[in-house]
Amino acid sequence: MLMAAVLPALSSQAQEKPNIVVIWGDDIGVHNISAYNHGVMGYKTPSIDSLAKEGAMFTDAYAQQSCTAGRASFILGQHPFRTGLLTIGMPGSEHGIPDWTPTIADVLKEQGYTTGQFGKNHLGDRDKHLPTNHGFDEFFGNLYHLNAEEEPETYYYPKDPEYRAVT
């Protein structure tokens, strides 16, 4: 009888999927996040700390010296060398994420997740390389970034003061 009461509770818990948020930053050391440095360093990241407190914190990782190789490895679930994306591609280059390989977004969608990628992609500079062409439901960001410091100065950047206040 006790087992019968526990099973429905377990099955309803099994149906709930956790939210997954991955924050990927270039040139950020583990101790730049206050959840990891425990007040030893001067950085304070309260929003990330809040997410960490409610979720999982990872302490062991492998990183690649090139942002493109690291992103490709994570998105494609392969060793960087196997992805073929070891260096930063130049604007307009054919070099980018291959069509034939599944991404983490493809796998998560099979499990019923809605996926999005926001910020720097750096896995190819053509429309065929867009994250939305590789399993992601939403994308807002840049495909190529080596000129990113110029972006706020371009004519098409939003001029609305309300928009600029929240960015």
Secondary structure, DSSP 4 states (H G I P E B T S, - for coil): -HHHHHHHHHHHHHHPPPP------TT--GGGSHHHHTTSSS---HHHHHHHHHS---------SSHHHHHHHHHHTS-HHHHT--SPPPTT-S-B--TTS--HHHHHHHTT---EEEEE--SBSSGGG-GGGTT-SEEEEES--TTGGGGGGSTTS---HHHHHH-
